[in-house]
Amino acid sequence: MFFKLTHRSSKSNARVGKVFTDRGEINTPIFMPVGTLGTVKGVFNHDLIDKINAEIILSNNYHLYLRPGIDTIKKGGGLHKFINWDKPILTDSGGYQVFSLTNNVKIKEEGVYFSSHIDGSKHLFTPESVISYQNKIGSDIMMVIDECLPYPCEYRYAKKSLDLTHRWLDRSISEFNKINNLYGSDQYLFPIVQGSTFRDLRIKSADYISEKQMVGNAIGGLSVGEPKEIIYENVDTVCSILPSDKPRYLMGVGTPDNILECISLGVDMFDCVMPTRNGRNGMIFTSEGTLNIKNKKWKNDFSPIDSKLKYYSSEYSKAYLRHLIINKEILGSQIASFHNLQFYLWLVNEARDNIINNTFEQWKDKILPKLNAKL
């Protein structure tokens, strides 16, 4: 068994479940802190485990491939041993980064040619090579390579791209079925639903992926500039098709209100760089709303960052965090990143408890105005 559904809301599609891996269980709905290069920026692993209660982190095949290199990670005993993390890891294939970060991208049937954003060197990712790299990384959950389209996108191109993504999926699954376990723990592969914002293409992709009967499925290509209403429409459409007995992972989404709305639509797993990236730049998410800690109004506010949260969030004041961030002190980035991640994990834990108690919708309606408030 890879996924067990334990509770359903009676008033929405929100649900609670468990994902089982050899390196531990993952309670859903879950938010996965992003550790792109094998590190969640500014946060120690022991704090992620002991204080934030992170059950899984996300790393990125593209970035790890370039630095430190797949061979180095393999020689180090796989990513878990290399970074001293014994819980599950999900790796993104790097497809999004290839299309968003690099130059001279050429999409061919065999794969995608690109130039490194670091030194301009030339590379090729194929469906097969991306599976092989993630196999050597040793991630518990690996993603297929796909083409992530920009918004807006012409229908003709989106359709052509989707057909290629599906052909790449078939090759990815074929390669995945050939690999051997390198580090003693089972690995799993998630396909990705694409189709831009076109309902018929999303339906086509969800149907195609459902037929593959993989242990879990992902929804990609959203939160790339489209209005949030379009995100929700597409998520709703896709979740109505993807198998209910398998976890659904919405890639790269997003804000606290995005996460709660998509939980209500049936999504189980989330990731986003927003907590750490925005935190380092002074955007702080709290149970009472979002604040820009750089604003002068916080200069003499000696109340806790968020008294509802434990550890650093209740130990340090807004005034002190503002002082650190304004002066570009490293500790400021650390506290802000830790706090935002703690808040995100607190939010999904609260959602989980309320789904179990069948009070999720009432709780969501009550907390959403606060989450959307600008303090």
N, C-alpha and C positions, 0 to 999 in steps of 0.2 A: 504494500500500500504506500503510495506517495502522498496522497491528500485525503483527509477525512473531514467532511462537512459535519459540524456539530450543532450549529444553531442557525435559524433563519428568522428574520424579522417578519412579523405578520402584516406589516404595512408598507414594506418596500422590498427591494431585492438585496438588502444588506444581509450579510452572512458572516459567520464565524467558523473557522476551521483550523486544521493543523497540517502543515507540510512536514513530511518525515524525510530526513536525510541521514546519511551515516555520521555526519558531524553534528547532529542535533535537530531538535524540532523547532519549527517556526510557527508561531501563533499568528493567525490572520484574522482581521486585516493587519498588515504590517507595513511599516515604512523602513526602507533600507538606506542607511547612511551611505553616501557616495565616497568611496576611497579610490579614486581614479587610478592612481599610481601605486596602489597598495597601502595608502595611508589616507585616513580621514583627516583632512588638513587641520592641524592644531589640536588634535584630540588623541590622547593616549588610548591604546587598546584596552587597558585595564579600566579606564573610565567609561569607555563604550560598553563594556560588559557589566561592571559592578554598579555604575551609577545611572547610565542611560538605558541599560537593559536592551541593547541592540542584539538581535538574534541572528542577523545576517548583514553583511556589507556588500557593496557593489564595487567592482573594479572594471578596468577597461582594457580590452585586448589591444586596441590600436596604440594606446599610450605605453602599455607594458611591452609591446612588440618593439617600439622604438627605443625605449629606455626602461629598464636596464637591458632588455633583450630577452627573448624567449629561452635561449640556451642558458643564460645566467640563472633564470628562475628555475629551470629544470635541474641545473647543477646544484642549486640551493635546496632541492628537495620539494619543489612545487611552491606555489605562492603562500599557502598556509604556513609552511615552515619558514619560508623566507621572511615573512612579516610577523611571525609569532602570533598567529590567529588561528584558534582551533575550532571556531564555529563556521557555519556555512558561508560561502562566497558565491555570488553571482557575477559572471563577467558578461558585459555587453560585447558584441562582436567587433565594434569599432566602425560599423557602417556609417552611423550618424557623424562621427568625427571625420571620417574620410571626406564626406560631402560638405561638412561645415567648416573645417579647419584648413584643408589642404588646397593646393593649387594644381592646375593642369590635370584635373580629374577626367579620365576617359573611361566610360562604361562600355564594356564589351560583353559578349556572351560568356567568355571565359571568366570574367571577373572585373574588378575595377582597378585601373592604373592610377597612381597618385604620386605626388611629391610630398615628402615629409615637411611638416610645418617647422621643423627644427633646423634642418640643414639643406633642404631641397633635394635630398637623395630620392631616387626613383624606386617605387615599390609596386607590387601587385598583390591584392587580396583576392583569392578565389573562395568559393564556398568550401572547398576541401581544405585549403590552407588555414582558413580561419578556425575550422573545427580542430585541425591538428594543433594549432597554437594553443587553443583553449584546453585541449587535452593535456598538453605539457604544462600549462599554467596550473591545472588541477582544480579548476573551479567546480563547485558542486552543481551549479546550474549554468549552462552556457547558452548563448543566443546564436541564432543563424544570422548570416549577413543578408541585408536587404537594402533597397534604395529608399532612403528617407526623403520624401519630396518637400519642397518649400511650399509656403502658402503666400499667395494663391498659386494654383497650378492648373494648367489647361487639361481638360478632360482627356483629350487624345493622348497626351503624354502620360497622364496618370494611368490610363489603361495599359499602355505599352509597358510602362514600368512595372505594373502589378504582375503582368504575365512573366516578365523576367524574374521578378522576386520569387514567384512561385516555382519557376524552373530552378532557380538557385536553391530554394527550399528542398526540392527533391534531391538535388545533389548533396546538400548538407546532411540530410537524413541518411542517405546512402553511405556517406563517409563516416558519420557518427556510428553506424552499425558495424563498422570495421575496426574501430579503435579499441585498444586495450586499456584497462585501468592501470595507471602508472603509480599511484600512491596509496592504494588500498581502500579507497572510498569510491562508491558509485558516482557517476556523473549523469546528468540529465540534460536534455535539449528541449528548448522552447522555440516553436515557430513564432512568427510575428505577423499579425494582421496589418495590412497596409491598404491603400486605396484613396489617399488624400481625404478630402471632405465630401466625396461623392458616395451617396448612400448605396447605389447599386454595386459599386466597386467594393465597398466595405462588406456588403453582404456576400458578394462573390468570394472575397478573400477569407472571411470567417467560415464560410461553408467549406472551402478548399482545405483550410487548416484543420477544421474539425475532423475531416475525413482521415487525417494522418494519425489520429489517436495517440499523440504524444502525451507525456504525463502532465504537461502544463502548457498554457498558451499566453502569448503577449499581444498587446495592442500598441502599435507604434505609429509614428507620424502625426501625433497630435501635440498640442501645446507648442506649435512652431509659428505662432503669430495670429492664429485665428481667434475669434471671440469665444469666450468660455461656453456660451450657449451651443456653439457648434461642437465643441469638445463633448459636451454632455449628450447631444443628439447622437453623435457617432458612437460613443461608449455604450449608450443605451441599445442602439441597434446591434452592435457586435456582441454585447453580453447576452442578448436574447437568443443568440445563435450558438456561441461557444458552449461546450459541454459544461453542465453545472457541477459535475463531479471532479472537475479539474481546476486548479488555481488559475486565476486571471490576473495578469501583471500589466499594469498601465505604465508605460515607459515615460519617464521624464516629467511626470505631473505630480505635484506642482505646488500651488499655494494651499494653505490650510483649508480654505473653503472648497477648492477644487477636490481635495482629497475626501472630504466628508460627502460632497455631492456624488462623487464616483463610487464611494463605498455604498451609498444608497442604491446605486445602479447595478451593483454586483461585482465590483472589483475587489481583489484580495491583496494585491501587492503593489507598492509604489516606491519610486525613488525620485530624487531631485537634488540638484546642487544648491538650490536656493537657501536652505538653512545655513550652510557654511559660507557660501559665496556672499550672500547678502549680509550675513552676520559680520563678516570681515569688513564690510563697507558701512556698517552702522545701522542696518535694518534689523530690528529686534521684534520677533513674534512673541506675543504674550497671550495669556488667557483673557485679557481685557481688550486686546487689539494690537495693532502694529504701530511701532514708534521708530522714528529716526533719532537715534541716540545722540547724533551730532547737534541737534537743535538746542538752542540756548536755554529753552524752557526746562531742560533736565539738569542744568549746571548745578543747581542747589536742591535737587530732589534726592533726598537721602533714603527714600523708601527702597525696598528690595526690587530687583529687576522683575521678579514674579514670585510672590509669596506662596503661590499654590504649588510651586515646584521645589524640589529638594536641592541640596548641595549648593553649587555656586550661584544658582539663580536666586536663592533666598539669602545667601551669605554676603553678596556684594550689592551695593546701591547703584541706582541709575547714574547718580552724579559721578561715582568712581569709574564706572564703565565708560561714561562719556569722556572723562579725563584721559583714560587710557587710549580710547579710539581716536580722539582729537590729536593726541600726541604720537599716534602711530606706534604705540607700545605693543610688542608681540603678545603680552598677556591679555590685552584688550581683544585681539582677534581670537585668542584661545577661549576666553570666557564667553564671548559672543557666539562662537561656533558651538561650544558645549551647550550653552543655554538653548539656542535654537533647535539643536538636535534633541535635547531633553524635552523641549516643548512638543516637537513633532511626535516623538515616541509616546509622550503623555497623551497626546490627542488621539492617536490610534488605539491606545490602551483604553481610554475612556469610551471610545466608539465601540470597542469590543465588549466592554462590560455592559453598555447600554443595549447592545444587540441581544446579549444573553438575557438581560432583564426585560426585553421587549419594550424598551423605552427609548429606542434610538431616535425615532423621528421627532418626538417631543424634545429630547435633549438637543438634537441638531438644530431644530428651529429656534431654540433658545440661545444657543451659543453662536450661531452664524452671524447675527448682527454685531456681536462683540468681535469676532474674528475679522470682520470687514471694516471695523472702525479704525480710523487713523488717529492715534493719540497725540 
